[in-house]
């Protein structure tokens, strides 16, 4: 029998990303630290009509809380959305929301952008063990099915980055 694919594990943050996030399949990882300290890892995913990248980073300084309503996390989310706009100046913000768990605790931010042409993009941000975990999922919006595939991939991201104890402190 074949070994089970391991996906990606960031021991510093405790983030464990599977080989598949919804419809997205892991296609590569990049260690950004040697060239850009503080930018951690980029984990690329792709599939038909949907592409995504997950970033696990701390900007050179781990924060001491995983409260995503903290000023630092809110500023990072705003920066992530601004970065998406800088790459697509004609984009329009369609929706922005903060997801909460069953206890009412904030867990993840989401912004949906309508891009020029027939694409949309989602920016998601949460934290894990003092690190930021950001995803950008872009999809072809010409077919309703592609939007469903992107939505399932976003849900898989949120499930994958639920808080885990750090593997290495």
C-alpha positions in Angstrom: 0.0 0.0 0.0 1.1 3.6 -0.6 1.9 5.9 2.3 -0.7 8.5 3.3 0.3 11.9 1.9 1.4 14.2 4.7 0.5 17.6 3.3 2.4 20.5 5.0 3.2 21.0 8.7 4.6 24.2 10.2 6.0 23.1 13.5 6.4 26.7 14.7 2.7 27.6 14.4 1.2 24.1 14.7 -0.6 24.6 11.4 -1.2 21.3 9.6 -2.4 21.7 6.0 -3.7 18.6 4.2 -2.8 17.6 0.6 -6.3 18.7 -0.3 -8.3 21.7 0.8 -11.8 21.1 -0.5 -11.3 21.0 -4.3 -7.7 22.4 -4.1 -4.7 20.1 -4.3 -1.3 20.9 -2.7 1.1 21.8 -5.5 4.1 23.2 -3.7 5.6 25.0 -0.7 8.1 27.8 -0.5 10.2 28.7 2.6 10.3 32.5 2.4 12.4 33.0 5.6 15.9 32.9 4.0 15.1 35.8 1.6 12.4 37.6 3.6 12.6 37.0 7.3 9.2 37.1 8.9 7.3 35.9 5.8 7.3 32.3 6.8 5.9 29.7 4.4 3.8 29.9 1.2 1.8 26.8 0.5 0.3 26.7 -3.1 -2.9 24.8 -4.0 -4.7 24.5 -7.3 -7.4 22.8 -9.2 -9.6 23.3 -12.2 -11.0 26.9 -12.1 -9.8 27.5 -8.5 -6.3 28.5 -7.2 -5.2 29.2 -3.7 -2.2 30.0 -1.5 -1.9 29.7 2.2 0.7 31.8 4.0 1.9 31.0 7.5 4.1 33.9 8.9 4.7 36.1 11.9 6.3 39.3 10.3 9.3 38.7 12.5 7.5 38.9 15.8 5.1 36.4 17.1 2.1 37.9 18.9 1.2 36.7 22.4 -2.5 36.1 21.7 -4.6 34.3 19.2 -7.4 36.7 19.7 -8.2 37.7 16.2 -10.1 40.8 17.4 -6.8 42.2 18.6 -5.6 45.4 17.0 -2.6 43.7 15.4 -4.7 41.0 13.8 -7.3 43.4 12.5 -4.5 45.6 11.0 -3.0 42.5 9.4 -6.3 41.6 7.8 -6.7 45.1 6.5 -3.2 44.9 5.1 -4.0 41.5 3.4 -7.1 43.0 1.8 -5.1 46.1 0.7 -2.5 43.8 -0.9 -5.2 42.1 -2.9 -6.4 45.5 -4.1 -2.9 46.5 -5.0 -2.6 43.5 -7.3 -6.1 44.2 -8.7 -6.8 48.0 -8.5 -10.1 47.6 -10.3 -11.4 45.0 -7.8 -14.5 45.7 -5.8 -15.1 44.6 -2.2 -18.3 42.5 -2.3 -18.5 41.1 1.2 -16.6 41.2 4.5 -17.3 39.1 7.6 -15.8 37.7 10.8 -16.6 34.1 11.5 -17.3 33.1 15.1 -17.3 29.6 16.7 -20.2 28.2 18.7 -19.0 29.9 21.8 -19.0 33.3 20.1 -15.3 33.6 19.9 -14.0 35.2 16.7 -12.0 32.7 14.6 -11.5 34.0 11.0 -11.9 37.1 8.8 -13.1 36.8 5.2 -13.2 39.4 2.4 -14.7 38.6 -1.0 -13.5 40.7 -3.9 -15.0 40.9 -7.4 -12.0 41.0 -9.8 -12.0 42.5 -13.3 -13.1 40.0 -15.8 -14.8 36.8 -14.7 -12.9 36.1 -11.4 -13.5 36.5 -7.7 -11.1 36.2 -4.9 -11.4 35.5 -1.2 -8.9 36.7 1.5 -9.1 34.8 4.8 -7.0 35.5 7.9 -6.8 33.8 11.3 -4.0 33.0 13.7 -2.3 30.0 15.2 0.2 30.0 18.1 1.2 33.6 17.6 1.5 33.4 13.8 -0.8 34.7 11.1 -2.4 32.2 8.7 -3.7 33.8 5.6 -5.3 32.3 2.5 -6.1 33.8 -0.9 -8.4 31.7 -3.0 -9.2 33.0 -6.5 -11.8 31.4 -8.8 -13.5 31.7 -12.1 -17.0 33.2 -11.4 -18.5 32.3 -14.8 -20.1 29.1 -13.4 -22.0 28.7 -10.2 -20.3 25.3 -9.7 -16.9 27.1 -9.5 -18.1 29.3 -6.7 -19.3 26.2 -4.8 -15.9 24.6 -5.3 -14.2 27.8 -3.9 -16.6 27.9 -1.0 -15.9 24.3 -0.1 -12.2 25.0 -0.3 -12.6 28.0 2.0 -14.5 25.9 4.5 -11.7 23.3 4.3 -9.1 26.0 5.1 -11.0 27.2 8.2 -11.3 23.5 9.4 -7.6 22.9 8.7 -6.4 25.8 10.7 -8.5 25.3 13.8 -6.2 25.9 16.8 -3.8 23.1 17.6 -1.2 23.1 20.3 2.3 24.1 19.1 4.4 21.2 18.1 7.6 23.0 19.0 7.7 26.1 21.2 
